Amino acid sequence: MSDNDIREALKYAHGAVRRPEAPAFDKVWAAAKSQHLKERQRYATFSGMAAALAMIAIVAGLWSSQEAETSDDYLIADSLLNTTQWSAPSDALMPTHEFDIYREIPFLMESTDLEEGTLL
């Protein structure tokens, strides 16, 4: 085989292979645009359904809580508030006081030396 024969065989082989044409830009752009619109529509539908389900759950929760509240609940809460006493948790850390400075006048201890006065 000569170089010319090889060249002609390669031209024939390359010509026989069918190469697909690159799609036009307008077709590619239209396909991408339609795909984007479909995804946005799917997202909008999903978020709308999620919002509707959330509203239904909120309304159902409020509806059931309104039915559960009765006047007996208020009476029980009122009796608990009137019969219980509250004290701060830090009160356990504080020393017990011997007098109330706002209601009682404390006894002023005298010094052993008469010239020095009280021990305050």
GIBELTA-V973086 format. One record per pair of residues at least 12 apart in sequence whose ideal C-beta (glycine too) atoms are under 10 Angstrom apart, sorted by the first residue. I is the first residue (numbers start at 1). J is the second residue. Records with the same first field share a line. If there is no record, write none. Layout:
I=J / J
This chain:
106=120
108=120
